[in-house]
């Protein structure tokens, strides 16, 4: 293994709009990529190192559908094979660079850094709200200097909203409300309902804007983790007593916080997020305001996570203890660990020492 992450998985490497007719350098799971689009619009991801002298191909240029190395001019096609060498007619048959499986879905360009024979399109995480016409929204990317699993922990336990985001989406009800944790082979879900509460500032404003309502609400947070690192959070509020806990959300406002975290290195990650809503769909100004507002909220998380990583690095032997609120992150980590273990050769696996019977 090259790090604390599975390689046989789809990872968002870029927003679709980021990949175009210019070379884009990006690192995914410690693997450096050079990404671009062919003249027909197909996204390509090549190993970002020339076969000849290892100069990053991203420092070169495009010529049609091929990449020209910026050092000695070797040319590599979109399938990774060298098609031209300077000053010679014969091309060394070993001259090629690795290509990575790529698929575009839900506004992201996904890359499979593991065994290409296992790259099943059906395993792309479900973030369909990002391009569903019944939902409107937008998002951004945060480059976070921390282990990607810390971001997963943060999203699986939203009680931190009470203390980190008290001026926007958090209030005391989040930390005090009971929750239900469930899990499957690749998923873990935390469901929390807060009934007849005062809404936090963000949700009070959304409900007043879309429905003209001010008062007590029923609030929900349903966090669904899909291994290895995608989390879709079903969130919203409705006027208290109008049936939202029983399935009728028509009187309220509903959003999805869409998150997929891509390990860059062992201590950094690309955090792709978006906020989608199913109300006031035609209001582009609201879309922009929500994107910018959520950016400010997530900046608070970024500061916490990077400070946490610094503290972890300074205390490498510290043991963490789990609370009840950590149930979701504990299950998420177990599912990640299972994927990592499945890719680890049996002679390299750590066998736990157990007391004799």
N, C-alpha and C positions, 0 to 999 in steps of 0.2 A: 504493500500500500504506500502511496505517496503522501498521505496525510490522514487526518481524522475524519475522512469523508469517503463515502462510496463513489466509485467512478462509473459504475454501470447505472446511470440515471441521467435524465434530462435536466439540464441547468439553463436558466435564462442567461444568455451571454450579452444581450443588448436589446433595447427597444427596436422594433422593426425600422423606425425612422432613422436610427443611428447608423445602420448599415447601408452604404450606398456605393457610388462610383469613386471611392477613395479607400485606401487601406486603413483599417481600424485595428489597433493593437489592443488585445484584452487577455487577461490571465484568468483561467478557470481551473480550479483544483490543482494549482501549481503548474499548469500547462499553458504555455504562451501561444496565443492564436493570432493569426492575421486574417481579418474578415473583410469581405467585400461582396458586391453584387456583380454578376455577369451582365453582359449587355441585354440579356433577356430578363433580368431582374431576379435571378436565382441567387440566394445567399450562399456563400462559400466560407468555410473555415479551414485554413491551412496551418500547419505547424509553423510558428514564427521563427524559423531558423533555416537559412540557406544550407543546402546539402554540402556546398563547397567549403565555406569558411565560417558558417554559422551566423553571419550577420542577420539580424532580424529582417525578414522579408517586408515587414511593415514599414521599413525605412526605404523601400524601393518605390516602384510605381506600377500602375496598371497599363497594359497594352492590350486592348480588346478584352478578352476574358482571361488573360494570363498576367502573372506577376513577374516583373523584371527586377532581379536583385540589384540593389543600389551600390553594390561593391564591384562585381565583375561582369554583371549583365546576364547571368544565367536566367533562363526563362522557364517558369513553371506554370503548367495549365491548371485549371480548376480541379482536376483529379489528382494533382500533386506530382505528376511526372514531368521531368525536365524535357523541354522540347527544343532547347537551343543552348549551345555552349560556345563561348567566344573562341575564335581562332582554330576551330576544328570542326570537321564534318561528322565524325563519329561521336555519338553520345553514349557515355557510360550508362549501361542498363540499370545500374544501382542508383542512378541520380534521381531521387524523388524525395518528397517531403510528405509527412503524414497528413491525411485529410480526416476531418471529423464529421460524423453524421450531423446534419442540420435539418431542422424543421421549423416552420413559422406557424405560430398559433397564438391567438389571444393577444396580439400586438407585440409579442416577443419573438426573438430569434433564439431557439433552444439548441444547445449543443450537447452531444453525448461524448464525454471524454474517455469512456471505458471501451470495452470490446465492441467494435462496430456490428458484429454479428448479432448482438443482443439488443440493438437499438430499435425497440418496438414503438412505433408512433402512438399506440394505445396507452403508453405509459406517460405521455405528456400530461402534467398536472392540469386539472380543470380550473381555469380562471376565465370562463366564458363571459362573465359579466363585463370584462374589459372591452368587448366588441359586440355585445348584444344590443340590438336596437331598442329594447325595452329598458335599457339602463344607460345613464350618462355619467361620464367621469373622466378623470385623467390622473396622472401620477408622475413620479420622478424616480431617480436612482440616488441612493446614498452610498458613498464609499465609507465603510465603517472599519476602523482599525481595531478589530477584535475577532476572536474565534466566532465563526458563523453560528455556532450552537448557542452562544449567548443571546443572539437576536431571537432565535427560536424560543429560548426560555422566556424572554421578555414578552413575546406575543402570546405565549400559552398561559401566562398568568397576568390578567389585566387588573388585579388588585393594585398594582403599582400606579394606576391612573389616579387613585385617591391622593397620592403623595407627590407624584412627578408632574401630573397634568391637572392639578386642582383648579386652575383658572380657566379650563376649557372643557374637557370631557370627563373629568374625574369629580366624584364626590364621595361622601362617606358610605353611601349605599353599596358601591362597588366592592369595597373591602369587607363589608359585613354580610352581604347576601350569600346564601348557600349556593352550591353548584353541584352538578352531576358530571362525573367523568366516565367516558366509555372509550373502547378501543377495538380495533380490528387488526388484520395482518399488516396493513400499511397505513392505517389512519388512527388518529386519537381525537376525541371531541370533548370539549368542555362546554356545558350549557348552564347559563346563569340567567335567572329572571329576577328583576327587582320591581316589586309591585307597589303601586300607590306611593310613589316617591316624588320629591322635587327634582326636576331634570337639571343636569349641569348646564352651564351657559351655552355650550355648543348646541346641544340638542333642544334646549328651550328656544333658541333662535331659529333652528330649522323647522320645528313644529309650528311656531308662530308664522313664519314666512310661507310655508306651504299649505297649512290648514287653518291659520288664523286662531289657533288655540293657545291658551296660556293657563297652566294649572298643573295639577298632579298627573303623573304619567306611570304607565307600565313600561319598563325598559328591558331589553334583552341583549345578550351577548352570547353568540353560539360560535365557538372557535373550533375550526376543523383543520387539523394538521394532516398533510399527506407526505409521507416519507419520500425523499430525505429532508426537504426543507421548504415546503410550500404551505402557507396558512391562509385560508379564506375565513374572514370573520363576519358573520351575519349580525348586524347591529341595527338598533333603531329604538324609537319610542312611539307610544300611542297614548291618547287620553286614557287615564285610568278607568278601568271598568268597561272598556268598549270591546273586549273580546280578544285582544292580541295574544294572551297566553293560550287561548283555545284555538288559535289559528286565523282569526280575523284581524289582519293588520291594516285593513282598508282605511281606517280613520287616522293612521299614523304616518310616519316617515321611516323608510327602510334604506339602509345602506350596506355595502359590502366593502370591507377593508381588505384589499388583495395584496398578498405579500409572498414573494419568493426570494429566497436568499441564496446567493451563489458564492461558495467559497472561492476566494482568490488565492490566498496562501493559508498557512496554518493560523495566522494571526490577522487576517484581513478578509473582507467580503464585500460583494456587490449586493446591496439591498434594494431590490426592485419593489416598488409599492404603487398602489393606485387606490383611489376612493371612488366607488360607483354608487349611484343612487337611482331610485325608481320614481322620483317625484320631480316636478318642475323641469322636465327633460329638455325643453327648448331654451332654457336660460343659460347661455354660454357664459355670461358674467358670473353666474353662481358657480359654474364648473371651475372657472379660474379662481374665484375666491376660496372655494373649498380646497382646491389643490394647494394654494398658497397657505391656507390656514393649517391644513394637515402637515405641510412641510415644517411649519413652526413647531407644531406639537412633536413631530418626529425628531426634530433637532434636539429637543429635551432628552429623548431616548438616546440619541447618538452620544451626547455628553456623558450620560450615565454608563453606557456600555463600554466606551473607551476608557473611562476612569476605572471601571471594574476590571478590564483586561490588564491595565497597568498594575492594579493591586494583586491580581492573580499571579502575574509574572514575578512580582516582588515576594510572594509567599507561595512558592511552588509546592510546599509540603502541606499546605493548609487543607483540611478536610471540611467539605461543605455538608451541612445538615439540612434536611428537607422538612418543610412544613406541609400541612394539608393543602395549602394553595399551590404547592409544587406538583400536584398530581399530573397535570397536563404535560408539563415539561419533562417529568420523569418518564412518562410513556413515550413521548417523542424521542427522547434520547435512547430509550431501549430499542425502538424501531430503527433508529439510525445505527446503533451498535450492531444490530442483527445484520443489516446490510453490509457494514464494514467487515464483520466477521465472515460473512459468506464469501467475500472476495479475498480473504486472507488465507494463504496456504496453511494446511493443517499443522505443519512443523513450525510455524511462526506464531500460532495462537497461544495466548496466555491461558494456562489451565489454572483455575482457582484452587488454592490449597484449602481442603476441607478437613475438619476434625474427624478423627477415627470414630467409627461407630462403637 
